[in-house]
Amino acid sequence: MIGVGGLGSPAALYLAGAGIGHLGMVDSDKVELSNLQRQMLFTALDIGKPKVKVAEQRLRSLNPDTKITSYYLRLTSENIVSIIKNYDLVIDASDNFPTRYLVNGACVKTKKTLIHGAIFGFEGQVIVIKPGAGPCYCCLFPEPPPPGSVPSCQEAGVLGAVAGVIGLVQATEALKSILEIGELLVGELIIFNALEMNFRKVKVPKDKNCPVCGKK
């Protein structure tokens, strides 16, 4: 689990509740007051504490049989492969473009299934990236937007409940992947619009010239 904020909080709760054997969580942030409207793992008593440490305690109380490993650090190109190699799949619940591209590249390199989620305002999106079986994040978004061109959730705002919806979709896709049931969102981007209360799917083709997953 990359990030235990708005998306990671609901996803982690449902995964631990479902009995995941080993859940790892990476986050370098501390709990802030502004987090509480959408990050349901935390309370006002947790403000100032490392998110992963609070999350670890909360999830252990929910399911003591799930092994929890927390990484209170910033994910970098130097440490990401050594962390994700110990897990069957990765959930990208991060909130910034550099981390998303970093995670995508590492998952393609190590052939790890990646469940990407993102939220903004009243909308959210999820896609499952399965190396060798569909497009990657760079096929969908070849280049990150220029720095500062897209405001963060803290700057632009986000409806807290939207984070809950997208986090639950990510947890659902993770459980389906582990149980090998149903059809995963491989090559399909699902977009949730809270104001219209609808979901729509967009087909995402694999880019054969993609610098990350295309043929070299």
C-alpha positions in Angstrom: 0.0 0.0 0.0 1.7 3.2 -1.2 0.1 5.9 0.9 -2.4 5.5 3.8 -4.3 8.8 3.3 -7.7 9.3 1.6 -7.5 6.2 -0.6 -5.2 4.0 1.6 -7.4 4.4 4.7 -10.5 2.7 3.4 -8.6 0.2 1.3 -6.4 -0.9 4.3 -9.4 -1.3 6.6 -11.2 -3.6 4.2 -8.1 -5.6 3.3 -7.2 -6.2 6.9 -10.8 -7.0 7.7 -10.9 -9.5 4.9 -7.9 -11.3 6.4 -5.0 -10.4 4.2 -2.0 -12.4 5.3 0.6 -9.6 5.1 -0.1 -5.9 4.5 2.8 -3.5 4.0 2.2 0.3 4.1 4.5 3.1 3.0 4.0 6.7 4.0 6.2 9.5 5.1 3.5 11.9 6.4 2.1 12.7 9.8 -1.5 13.1 10.6 -2.9 16.6 10.2 -6.2 18.2 11.1 -7.1 18.6 7.4 -6.8 14.9 6.8 -9.6 13.8 9.1 -12.5 14.5 6.8 -11.4 11.8 4.4 -8.8 9.6 6.1 -10.9 7.4 8.3 -8.0 5.5 10.0 -7.2 8.6 12.1 -8.8 10.7 14.8 -8.0 14.1 16.3 -6.0 12.3 19.0 -3.6 11.2 16.3 -2.6 14.6 14.9 1.2 14.9 14.7 1.8 11.1 14.7 3.2 9.2 11.7 0.3 7.9 9.7 1.8 4.4 9.1 2.3 3.9 12.9 -1.2 4.9 13.7 -2.6 2.8 10.9 -0.5 -0.2 12.0 -2.0 0.0 15.5 -5.5 0.5 14.2 -5.3 -2.4 11.8 -3.8 -4.7 14.4 -6.8 -4.0 16.6 -9.1 -4.8 13.8 -7.4 -8.1 12.8 -4.5 -9.3 14.9 -4.0 -12.2 12.6 -2.9 -10.0 9.7 0.8 -9.3 9.6 1.4 -5.5 9.3 4.7 -4.0 8.1 4.9 -0.2 8.1 7.5 1.8 6.3 7.8 5.4 7.7 9.8 6.7 4.8 9.6 8.5 1.4 9.5 6.1 -1.5 12.4 6.7 -3.9 14.0 5.0 -6.9 16.7 3.6 -4.5 14.3 1.8 -2.1 11.1 0.9 -4.0 12.2 -2.4 -5.6 13.6 -3.7 -2.3 10.2 -3.0 -0.6 7.7 -4.2 -3.2 9.6 -7.4 -4.0 8.2 -8.9 -0.8 4.6 -8.5 -1.9 2.2 -10.1 -4.4 0.6 -6.8 -5.6 0.8 -3.1 -5.1 -1.9 -0.6 -4.4 -1.0 3.0 -5.5 -2.9 5.3 -3.1 -0.4 8.1 -3.5 -1.4 11.7 -4.1 1.3 13.0 -6.5 2.5 12.4 -10.0 6.2 11.6 -9.4 5.3 8.8 -7.0 2.7 7.4 -9.5 5.3 7.2 -12.3 7.9 5.8 -9.9 5.5 3.0 -8.7 4.4 2.2 -12.2 7.9 1.8 -13.5 8.9 -0.4 -10.5 5.9 -2.6 -10.9 6.4 -3.1 -14.6 10.1 -3.9 -13.9 9.3 -6.5 -11.2 6.1 -7.8 -12.9 3.9 -6.9 -9.9 0.2 -6.2 -10.4 -0.5 -2.6 -9.7 -3.9 -1.2 -8.7 -3.8 2.6 -9.3 -6.3 5.0 -7.9 -6.6 8.8 -7.9 -9.1 11.4 -6.8 -9.8 15.1 -7.5 -12.7 17.2 -6.5 -15.8 15.2 -7.1 -14.2 12.5 -9.3 -12.0 9.5 -9.0 -10.5 6.8 -11.1 -9.1 3.3 -10.9 -7.2 1.1 -13.3 -5.4 -2.2 -12.8 -2.0 -2.6 -14.4 -0.9 -6.2 -15.0 2.5 -6.2 -16.7 2.4 -8.3 -19.8 -1.4 -8.4 -19.9 -2.3 -4.8 -20.6 -1.3 -1.2 -20.7 0.7 0.6 -17.9 0.2 4.0 -16.4 2.5 5.6 -18.9 0.3 4.2 -21.8 -2.5 6.2 -20.2 -0.6 9.3 -19.3 2.7 9.3 -21.3 4.1 12.4 -19.5 3.3 14.0 -16.1 1.8 17.5 -16.2 4.2 20.4 -15.7 4.9 21.1 -12.0 2.3 23.3 -10.5 -0.2 22.9 -13.4 -2.4 20.5 -11.5 -3.4 21.5 -7.9 -3.2 18.9 -5.2 -6.2 17.8 -3.2 -5.2 20.1 -0.4 -5.1 23.0 -2.8 -8.2 22.3 -4.8 -10.2 20.3 -2.3 -11.8 16.8 -2.5 -15.1 15.4 -1.3 -14.1 13.0 1.5 -16.6 10.4 0.5 -15.1 10.2 -3.0 -11.9 9.0 -1.5 -13.9 6.3 0.3 -15.5 5.1 -2.9 -12.2 4.9 -4.9 -10.4 3.3 -2.0 -13.1 0.6 -1.8 -12.9 -0.1 -5.5 -9.1 -0.5 -5.1 -9.6 -2.9 -2.2 -12.2 -4.9 -4.3 -9.8 -5.2 -7.2 -7.0 -6.3 -4.9 -9.2 -9.1 -3.3 -10.4 -10.2 -6.8 -6.7 -10.4 -7.9 -5.7 -12.5 -4.8 -8.7 -14.8 -5.1 -8.4 -15.0 -8.8 -12.1 -14.3 -9.4 -14.0 -12.0 -11.7 -12.6 -9.6 -14.3 -10.0 -7.1 -13.3 -9.9 -3.5 -14.6 -6.9 -4.4 -16.9 -6.9 -2.1 -19.9 -10.0 -0.3 -18.5 -10.1 3.0 -16.6 -13.1 3.3 -14.4 -14.1 6.9 -13.7 -16.5 7.8 -10.9 -18.4 11.1 -10.9 -20.0 11.8 -7.5 -22.1 14.8 -8.7 -23.8 12.7 -11.4 -23.5 9.5 -9.3 -22.3 7.3 -12.1 -19.4 5.1 -13.2 -18.1 4.9 -16.7 -15.4 2.7 -18.3 -12.8 3.9 -20.8 -10.8 1.4 -22.8 -7.1 2.1 -22.5 -5.0 0.6 -25.4 -1.4 -0.6 -24.8 1.1 1.7 -26.4 3.7 -0.5 -28.2 6.1 2.4 -28.1 5.6 3.1 -24.4 9.1 3.8 -22.9 8.1 1.7 -19.8 6.2 -1.3 -21.0 6.6 -1.2 -24.8 8.9 -3.4 -26.8 12.5 -2.3 -26.5 
